[in-house]
Amino acid sequence: MLHRTAEPLLDELQALERRRIDRSGRPLHPREVYDFLETKRQNSNGAIGYLATRQ
């Protein structure tokens, strides 16, 4: 079931990386991947798909 949550995120992340490679010839830095995921978490109020952070 995790794939239902992770697949859309992976698609967005791969698209972001493709744009980055097209623009600079380099893949995303791990910090940029973290920032992307952290922004998604913040915008979703701590819940992504059926996953939720503990409060």
Backbone torsions as a table, in degrees:
resi	resn	phi	psi	omega
1	MET	NA	-22.8	-179.4
2	LEU	-59.6	-31.4	-179.3
3	HIS	-60.3	-28.1	178.0
4	ARG	-64.9	-32.8	178.1
5	THR	-85.9	-42.6	-172.7
6	ALA	-77.9	-32.8	-174.0
7	GLU	-60.1	-46.9	177.2
8	PRO	-61.9	-37.9	177.6
9	LEU	-65.1	-42.8	178.9
10	LEU	-63.1	-41.2	178.2
11	ASP	-59.9	-45.6	178.7
12	GLU	-63.8	-42.7	-179.2
13	LEU	-64.8	-41.5	178.3
14	GLN	-65.8	-39.1	177.2
15	ALA	-63.7	-42.3	177.4
16	LEU	-60.8	-42.7	179.9
17	GLU	-67.2	-40.0	177.4
18	ARG	-59.8	-43.4	177.6
19	ARG	-62.3	-40.9	179.8
20	ARG	-63.8	-44.4	179.8
21	ILE	-65.5	-41.8	177.9
22	ASP	-60.9	-38.0	-176.6
23	ARG	-79.2	-42.1	-171.4
24	SER	-120.9	-12.8	-176.7
25	GLY	80.6	5.0	-178.7
26	ARG	-123.4	146.4	176.5
27	PRO	-75.0	171.7	177.1
28	LEU	-64.2	144.6	172.6
29	HIS	-78.4	147.8	178.9
30	PRO	-53.3	-33.3	177.7
31	ARG	-64.3	-36.0	178.2
32	GLU	-68.8	-35.8	175.8
33	VAL	-64.9	-45.6	178.0
34	TYR	-59.3	-46.2	-179.9
35	ASP	-60.6	-40.7	177.6
36	PHE	-60.1	-49.8	-178.4
37	LEU	-66.2	-38.7	178.8
38	GLU	-65.0	-40.4	176.7
39	THR	-62.6	-42.8	177.0
40	LYS	-60.1	-44.0	179.7
41	ARG	-61.9	-44.7	-179.2
42	GLN	-64.5	-41.8	-178.5
43	ASN	-71.6	-19.3	-178.7
44	SER	-99.6	10.0	-179.8
45	ASN	59.1	37.5	175.0
46	GLY	86.7	-0.4	-179.5
47	ALA	-122.6	130.3	176.2
48	ILE	-125.6	116.3	-174.8
49	GLY	61.4	-130.2	178.6
50	TYR	-94.0	4.2	178.2
51	LEU	-90.2	142.8	178.5
52	ALA	-140.3	146.6	176.7
53	THR	-81.0	155.3	176.5
54	ARG	-80.3	139.2	179.7
55	GLN	-96.7	NA	NA
